[in-house]
Amino acid sequence: MEPLTVTVDGAKKVLGLGHTKIYELIGKGRLKTVKIGRRTLVKTDSIRALVEQAA
């Protein structure tokens, strides 16, 4: 089963972007997140959508 979310660090690794850029994309709504406790998790479907839009 494929993960539904990844950590911000996981998103950084997958996309090859820095911490600041990831949070910028989250702020602009281009990456969707879910908060569980104090953790911010990035939805993997929003990562795919971001990459497809860039192509």
PyMOL Python script that loads the backbone (N, CA, C, O; Angstrom):
from pymol import cmd

cmd.read_pdbstr("""\
ATOM      1  N   MET A   1       0.843  -1.181   0.000  1.00  0.00           N
ATOM      2  CA  MET A   1       0.000   0.000   0.000  1.00  0.00           C
ATOM      3  C   MET A   1       0.890   1.247   0.000  1.00  0.00           C
ATOM      4  O   MET A   1       1.858   1.335   0.756  1.00  0.00           O
ATOM      5  N   GLU A   2       0.557   2.168  -0.827  1.00  0.00           N
ATOM      6  CA  GLU A   2       1.302   3.420  -0.959  1.00  0.00           C
ATOM      7  C   GLU A   2       0.896   4.387   0.159  1.00  0.00           C
ATOM      8  O   GLU A   2      -0.280   4.457   0.517  1.00  0.00           O
ATOM      9  N   PRO A   3       1.869   5.137   0.717  1.00  0.00           N
ATOM     10  CA  PRO A   3       1.519   6.089   1.780  1.00  0.00           C
ATOM     11  C   PRO A   3       0.626   7.211   1.256  1.00  0.00           C
ATOM     12  O   PRO A   3       0.780   7.660   0.120  1.00  0.00           O
ATOM     13  N   LEU A   4      -0.300   7.656   2.088  1.00  0.00           N
ATOM     14  CA  LEU A   4      -1.197   8.753   1.737  1.00  0.00           C
ATOM     15  C   LEU A   4      -0.557  10.109   2.024  1.00  0.00           C
ATOM     16  O   LEU A   4      -0.906  11.117   1.410  1.00  0.00           O
ATOM     17  N   THR A   5       0.387  10.116   2.969  1.00  0.00           N
ATOM     18  CA  THR A   5       1.070  11.348   3.338  1.00  0.00           C
ATOM     19  C   THR A   5       2.558  11.072   3.548  1.00  0.00           C
ATOM     20  O   THR A   5       2.978   9.932   3.747  1.00  0.00           O
ATOM     21  N   VAL A   6       3.335  12.144   3.497  1.00  0.00           N
ATOM     22  CA  VAL A   6       4.753  12.090   3.850  1.00  0.00           C
ATOM     23  C   VAL A   6       5.047  13.293   4.741  1.00  0.00           C
ATOM     24  O   VAL A   6       4.305  14.275   4.745  1.00  0.00           O
ATOM     25  N   THR A   7       6.130  13.200   5.487  1.00  0.00           N
ATOM     26  CA  THR A   7       6.542  14.338   6.308  1.00  0.00           C
ATOM     27  C   THR A   7       7.036  15.461   5.395  1.00  0.00           C
ATOM     28  O   THR A   7       7.246  15.254   4.199  1.00  0.00           O
ATOM     29  N   VAL A   8       7.215  16.634   5.963  1.00  0.00           N
ATOM     30  CA  VAL A   8       7.783  17.745   5.196  1.00  0.00           C
ATOM     31  C   VAL A   8       9.178  17.362   4.716  1.00  0.00           C
ATOM     32  O   VAL A   8       9.545  17.673   3.583  1.00  0.00           O
ATOM     33  N   ASP A   9       9.959  16.694   5.557  1.00  0.00           N
ATOM     34  CA  ASP A   9      11.293  16.239   5.135  1.00  0.00           C
ATOM     35  C   ASP A   9      11.186  15.241   3.985  1.00  0.00           C
ATOM     36  O   ASP A   9      12.010  15.262   3.071  1.00  0.00           O
ATOM     37  N   GLY A  10      10.191  14.378   4.022  1.00  0.00           N
ATOM     38  CA  GLY A  10       9.971  13.425   2.939  1.00  0.00           C
ATOM     39  C   GLY A  10       9.627  14.142   1.641  1.00  0.00           C
ATOM     40  O   GLY A  10      10.121  13.776   0.575  1.00  0.00           O
ATOM     41  N   ALA A  11       8.780  15.162   1.731  1.00  0.00           N
ATOM     42  CA  ALA A  11       8.418  15.951   0.544  1.00  0.00           C
ATOM     43  C   ALA A  11       9.639  16.671  -0.013  1.00  0.00           C
ATOM     44  O   ALA A  11       9.800  16.774  -1.229  1.00  0.00           O
ATOM     45  N   LYS A  12      10.504  17.171   0.878  1.00  0.00           N
ATOM     46  CA  LYS A  12      11.734  17.832   0.435  1.00  0.00           C
ATOM     47  C   LYS A  12      12.593  16.875  -0.376  1.00  0.00           C
ATOM     48  O   LYS A  12      13.118  17.241  -1.428  1.00  0.00           O
ATOM     49  N   LYS A  13      12.736  15.649   0.114  1.00  0.00           N
ATOM     50  CA  LYS A  13      13.562  14.661  -0.579  1.00  0.00           C
ATOM     51  C   LYS A  13      12.962  14.262  -1.919  1.00  0.00           C
ATOM     52  O   LYS A  13      13.667  14.175  -2.924  1.00  0.00           O
ATOM     53  N   VAL A  14      11.662  14.020  -1.928  1.00  0.00           N
ATOM     54  CA  VAL A  14      10.997  13.577  -3.153  1.00  0.00           C
ATOM     55  C   VAL A  14      11.056  14.656  -4.234  1.00  0.00           C
ATOM     56  O   VAL A  14      11.312  14.359  -5.401  1.00  0.00           O
ATOM     57  N   LEU A  15      10.821  15.898  -3.843  1.00  0.00           N
ATOM     58  CA  LEU A  15      10.766  16.995  -4.814  1.00  0.00           C
ATOM     59  C   LEU A  15      12.130  17.638  -5.063  1.00  0.00           C
ATOM     60  O   LEU A  15      12.306  18.359  -6.045  1.00  0.00           O
ATOM     61  N   GLY A  16      13.091  17.381  -4.184  1.00  0.00           N
ATOM     62  CA  GLY A  16      14.403  18.001  -4.344  1.00  0.00           C
ATOM     63  C   GLY A  16      14.380  19.489  -4.070  1.00  0.00           C
ATOM     64  O   GLY A  16      15.137  20.251  -4.672  1.00  0.00           O
ATOM     65  N   LEU A  17      13.509  19.904  -3.159  1.00  0.00           N
ATOM     66  CA  LEU A  17      13.363  21.319  -2.822  1.00  0.00           C
ATOM     67  C   LEU A  17      13.768  21.547  -1.375  1.00  0.00           C
ATOM     68  O   LEU A  17      13.888  20.602  -0.595  1.00  0.00           O
ATOM     69  N   GLY A  18      13.975  22.795  -1.030  1.00  0.00           N
ATOM     70  CA  GLY A  18      14.347  23.147   0.327  1.00  0.00           C
ATOM     71  C   GLY A  18      13.139  23.355   1.223  1.00  0.00           C
ATOM     72  O   GLY A  18      11.995  23.404   0.771  1.00  0.00           O
ATOM     73  N   HIS A  19      13.435  23.473   2.500  1.00  0.00           N
ATOM     74  CA  HIS A  19      12.426  23.655   3.539  1.00  0.00           C
ATOM     75  C   HIS A  19      11.551  24.884   3.268  1.00  0.00           C
ATOM     76  O   HIS A  19      10.326  24.815   3.361  1.00  0.00           O
ATOM     77  N   THR A  20      12.190  26.000   2.936  1.00  0.00           N
ATOM     78  CA  THR A  20      11.467  27.252   2.705  1.00  0.00           C
ATOM     79  C   THR A  20      10.517  27.134   1.518  1.00  0.00           C
ATOM     80  O   THR A  20       9.381  27.602   1.589  1.00  0.00           O
ATOM     81  N   LYS A  21      10.966  26.519   0.436  1.00  0.00           N
ATOM     82  CA  LYS A  21      10.134  26.373  -0.763  1.00  0.00           C
ATOM     83  C   LYS A  21       8.938  25.464  -0.486  1.00  0.00           C
ATOM     84  O   LYS A  21       7.834  25.741  -0.957  1.00  0.00           O
ATOM     85  N   ILE A  22       9.141  24.386   0.268  1.00  0.00           N
ATOM     86  CA  ILE A  22       8.036  23.491   0.606  1.00  0.00           C
ATOM     87  C   ILE A  22       6.958  24.262   1.367  1.00  0.00           C
ATOM     88  O   ILE A  22       5.775  24.161   1.042  1.00  0.00           O
ATOM     89  N   TYR A  23       7.367  25.034   2.382  1.00  0.00           N
ATOM     90  CA  TYR A  23       6.382  25.796   3.156  1.00  0.00           C
ATOM     91  C   TYR A  23       5.749  26.913   2.332  1.00  0.00           C
ATOM     92  O   TYR A  23       4.601  27.284   2.576  1.00  0.00           O
ATOM     93  N   GLU A  24       6.479  27.450   1.368  1.00  0.00           N
ATOM     94  CA  GLU A  24       5.899  28.442   0.454  1.00  0.00           C
ATOM     95  C   GLU A  24       4.785  27.797  -0.380  1.00  0.00           C
ATOM     96  O   GLU A  24       3.711  28.377  -0.540  1.00  0.00           O
ATOM     97  N   LEU A  25       5.044  26.603  -0.908  1.00  0.00           N
ATOM     98  CA  LEU A  25       4.040  25.890  -1.694  1.00  0.00           C
ATOM     99  C   LEU A  25       2.835  25.503  -0.838  1.00  0.00           C
ATOM    100  O   LEU A  25       1.701  25.518  -1.318  1.00  0.00           O
ATOM    101  N   ILE A  26       3.074  25.162   0.415  1.00  0.00           N
ATOM    102  CA  ILE A  26       1.971  24.863   1.327  1.00  0.00           C
ATOM    103  C   ILE A  26       1.143  26.128   1.559  1.00  0.00           C
ATOM    104  O   ILE A  26      -0.087  26.082   1.524  1.00  0.00           O
ATOM    105  N   GLY A  27       1.807  27.238   1.792  1.00  0.00           N
ATOM    106  CA  GLY A  27       1.123  28.512   2.024  1.00  0.00           C
ATOM    107  C   GLY A  27       0.284  28.963   0.845  1.00  0.00           C
ATOM    108  O   GLY A  27      -0.779  29.557   1.023  1.00  0.00           O
ATOM    109  N   LYS A  28       0.760  28.681  -0.363  1.00  0.00           N
ATOM    110  CA  LYS A  28       0.030  29.049  -1.578  1.00  0.00           C
ATOM    111  C   LYS A  28      -1.082  28.053  -1.907  1.00  0.00           C
ATOM    112  O   LYS A  28      -1.869  28.275  -2.827  1.00  0.00           O
ATOM    113  N   GLY A  29      -1.142  26.950  -1.146  1.00  0.00           N
ATOM    114  CA  GLY A  29      -2.177  25.944  -1.396  1.00  0.00           C
ATOM    115  C   GLY A  29      -1.831  24.963  -2.500  1.00  0.00           C
ATOM    116  O   GLY A  29      -2.687  24.187  -2.924  1.00  0.00           O
ATOM    117  N   ARG A  30      -0.605  24.983  -2.967  1.00  0.00           N
ATOM    118  CA  ARG A  30      -0.206  24.070  -4.047  1.00  0.00           C
ATOM    119  C   ARG A  30       0.156  22.692  -3.524  1.00  0.00           C
ATOM    120  O   ARG A  30       0.110  21.710  -4.266  1.00  0.00           O
ATOM    121  N   LEU A  31       0.515  22.615  -2.251  1.00  0.00           N
ATOM    122  CA  LEU A  31       0.696  21.337  -1.575  1.00  0.00           C
ATOM    123  C   LEU A  31      -0.323  21.281  -0.445  1.00  0.00           C
ATOM    124  O   LEU A  31      -0.410  22.201   0.368  1.00  0.00           O
ATOM    125  N   LYS A  32      -1.083  20.214  -0.397  1.00  0.00           N
ATOM    126  CA  LYS A  32      -2.117  20.040   0.626  1.00  0.00           C
ATOM    127  C   LYS A  32      -1.529  19.295   1.811  1.00  0.00           C
ATOM    128  O   LYS A  32      -0.748  18.359   1.646  1.00  0.00           O
ATOM    129  N   THR A  33      -1.911  19.720   3.000  1.00  0.00           N
ATOM    130  CA  THR A  33      -1.384  19.100   4.208  1.00  0.00           C
ATOM    131  C   THR A  33      -2.503  18.680   5.140  1.00  0.00           C
ATOM    132  O   THR A  33      -3.659  19.077   4.988  1.00  0.00           O
ATOM    133  N   VAL A  34      -2.124  17.874   6.100  1.00  0.00           N
ATOM    134  CA  VAL A  34      -3.004  17.485   7.198  1.00  0.00           C
ATOM    135  C   VAL A  34      -2.172  17.580   8.473  1.00  0.00           C
ATOM    136  O   VAL A  34      -1.016  17.158   8.498  1.00  0.00           O
ATOM    137  N   LYS A  35      -2.758  18.132   9.524  1.00  0.00           N
ATOM    138  CA  LYS A  35      -2.078  18.232  10.805  1.00  0.00           C
ATOM    139  C   LYS A  35      -2.570  17.107  11.698  1.00  0.00           C
ATOM    140  O   LYS A  35      -3.774  16.932  11.881  1.00  0.00           O
ATOM    141  N   ILE A  36      -1.647  16.355  12.247  1.00  0.00           N
ATOM    142  CA  ILE A  36      -1.967  15.326  13.232  1.00  0.00           C
ATOM    143  C   ILE A  36      -1.093  15.625  14.443  1.00  0.00           C
ATOM    144  O   ILE A  36       0.122  15.425  14.419  1.00  0.00           O
ATOM    145  N   GLY A  37      -1.726  16.100  15.480  1.00  0.00           N
ATOM    146  CA  GLY A  37      -0.958  16.571  16.628  1.00  0.00           C
ATOM    147  C   GLY A  37      -0.135  17.770  16.207  1.00  0.00           C
ATOM    148  O   GLY A  37      -0.663  18.737  15.659  1.00  0.00           O
ATOM    149  N   ARG A  38       1.156  17.702  16.463  1.00  0.00           N
ATOM    150  CA  ARG A  38       2.053  18.791  16.077  1.00  0.00           C
ATOM    151  C   ARG A  38       2.699  18.560  14.719  1.00  0.00           C
ATOM    152  O   ARG A  38       3.419  19.424  14.220  1.00  0.00           O
ATOM    153  N   ARG A  39       2.450  17.409  14.124  1.00  0.00           N
ATOM    154  CA  ARG A  39       3.097  17.069  12.849  1.00  0.00           C
ATOM    155  C   ARG A  39       2.296  17.607  11.660  1.00  0.00           C
ATOM    156  O   ARG A  39       1.067  17.538  11.637  1.00  0.00           O
ATOM    157  N   THR A  40       3.009  18.134  10.691  1.00  0.00           N
ATOM    158  CA  THR A  40       2.423  18.544   9.422  1.00  0.00           C
ATOM    159  C   THR A  40       2.814  17.495   8.395  1.00  0.00           C
ATOM    160  O   THR A  40       3.998  17.258   8.154  1.00  0.00           O
ATOM    161  N   LEU A  41       1.809  16.868   7.792  1.00  0.00           N
ATOM    162  CA  LEU A  41       2.049  15.838   6.780  1.00  0.00           C
ATOM    163  C   LEU A  41       1.537  16.331   5.437  1.00  0.00           C
ATOM    164  O   LEU A  41       0.462  16.924   5.355  1.00  0.00           O
ATOM    165  N   VAL A  42       2.303  16.086   4.390  1.00  0.00           N
ATOM    166  CA  VAL A  42       1.950  16.512   3.037  1.00  0.00           C
ATOM    167  C   VAL A  42       1.267  15.344   2.328  1.00  0.00           C
ATOM    168  O   VAL A  42       1.768  14.220   2.342  1.00  0.00           O
ATOM    169  N   LYS A  43       0.125  15.618   1.713  1.00  0.00           N
ATOM    170  CA  LYS A  43      -0.608  14.579   0.993  1.00  0.00           C
ATOM    171  C   LYS A  43       0.116  14.243  -0.306  1.00  0.00           C
ATOM    172  O   LYS A  43       0.465  15.132  -1.082  1.00  0.00           O
ATOM    173  N   THR A  44       0.337  12.954  -0.532  1.00  0.00           N
ATOM    174  CA  THR A  44       1.102  12.531  -1.705  1.00  0.00           C
ATOM    175  C   THR A  44       0.379  12.848  -3.008  1.00  0.00           C
ATOM    176  O   THR A  44       1.032  13.077  -4.026  1.00  0.00           O
ATOM    177  N   ASP A  45      -0.949  12.867  -3.004  1.00  0.00           N
ATOM    178  CA  ASP A  45      -1.659  13.209  -4.242  1.00  0.00           C
ATOM    179  C   ASP A  45      -1.409  14.664  -4.645  1.00  0.00           C
ATOM    180  O   ASP A  45      -1.418  14.986  -5.833  1.00  0.00           O
ATOM    181  N   SER A  46      -1.186  15.544  -3.665  1.00  0.00           N
ATOM    182  CA  SER A  46      -0.886  16.936  -4.012  1.00  0.00           C
ATOM    183  C   SER A  46       0.535  17.069  -4.552  1.00  0.00           C
ATOM    184  O   SER A  46       0.807  17.956  -5.362  1.00  0.00           O
ATOM    185  N   ILE A  47       1.450  16.192  -4.108  1.00  0.00           N
ATOM    186  CA  ILE A  47       2.806  16.183  -4.670  1.00  0.00           C
ATOM    187  C   ILE A  47       2.751  15.779  -6.132  1.00  0.00           C
ATOM    188  O   ILE A  47       3.380  16.404  -6.985  1.00  0.00           O
ATOM    189  N   ARG A  48       1.991  14.723  -6.414  1.00  0.00           N
ATOM    190  CA  ARG A  48       1.840  14.268  -7.812  1.00  0.00           C
ATOM    191  C   ARG A  48       1.226  15.362  -8.688  1.00  0.00           C
ATOM    192  O   ARG A  48       1.687  15.606  -9.803  1.00  0.00           O
ATOM    193  N   ALA A  49       0.186  16.016  -8.173  1.00  0.00           N
ATOM    194  CA  ALA A  49      -0.488  17.078  -8.937  1.00  0.00           C
ATOM    195  C   ALA A  49       0.482  18.213  -9.230  1.00  0.00           C
ATOM    196  O   ALA A  49       0.475  18.759 -10.333  1.00  0.00           O
ATOM    197  N   LEU A  50       1.309  18.575  -8.269  1.00  0.00           N
ATOM    198  CA  LEU A  50       2.286  19.656  -8.451  1.00  0.00           C
ATOM    199  C   LEU A  50       3.266  19.303  -9.568  1.00  0.00           C
ATOM    200  O   LEU A  50       3.561  20.134 -10.427  1.00  0.00           O
ATOM    201  N   VAL A  51       3.761  18.079  -9.552  1.00  0.00           N
ATOM    202  CA  VAL A  51       4.721  17.643 -10.570  1.00  0.00           C
ATOM    203  C   VAL A  51       4.053  17.582 -11.948  1.00  0.00           C
ATOM    204  O   VAL A  51       4.657  17.981 -12.944  1.00  0.00           O
ATOM    205  N   GLU A  52       2.830  17.093 -12.010  1.00  0.00           N
ATOM    206  CA  GLU A  52       2.119  17.018 -13.295  1.00  0.00           C
ATOM    207  C   GLU A  52       1.839  18.399 -13.862  1.00  0.00           C
ATOM    208  O   GLU A  52       1.901  18.585 -15.078  1.00  0.00           O
ATOM    209  N   GLN A  53       1.532  19.377 -13.007  1.00  0.00           N
ATOM    210  CA  GLN A  53       1.283  20.742 -13.471  1.00  0.00           C
ATOM    211  C   GLN A  53       2.547  21.383 -14.018  1.00  0.00           C
ATOM    212  O   GLN A  53       2.496  22.201 -14.935  1.00  0.00           O
ATOM    213  N   ALA A  54       3.682  21.000 -13.442  1.00  0.00           N
ATOM    214  CA  ALA A  54       4.961  21.579 -13.860  1.00  0.00           C
ATOM    215  C   ALA A  54       5.453  20.995 -15.178  1.00  0.00           C
ATOM    216  O   ALA A  54       6.278  21.603 -15.860  1.00  0.00           O
ATOM    217  N   ALA A  55       4.950  19.821 -15.538  1.00  0.00           N
ATOM    218  CA  ALA A  55       5.432  19.153 -16.744  1.00  0.00           C
ATOM    219  C   ALA A  55       4.867  19.763 -18.008  1.00  0.00           C
ATOM    220  O   ALA A  55       5.181  19.307 -19.107  1.00  0.00           O
TER     221      ALA A  55
END
""", "prot")
cmd.dss("prot")
cmd.show_as("cartoon", "prot")
cmd.util.cbc("prot")
cmd.orient("prot")
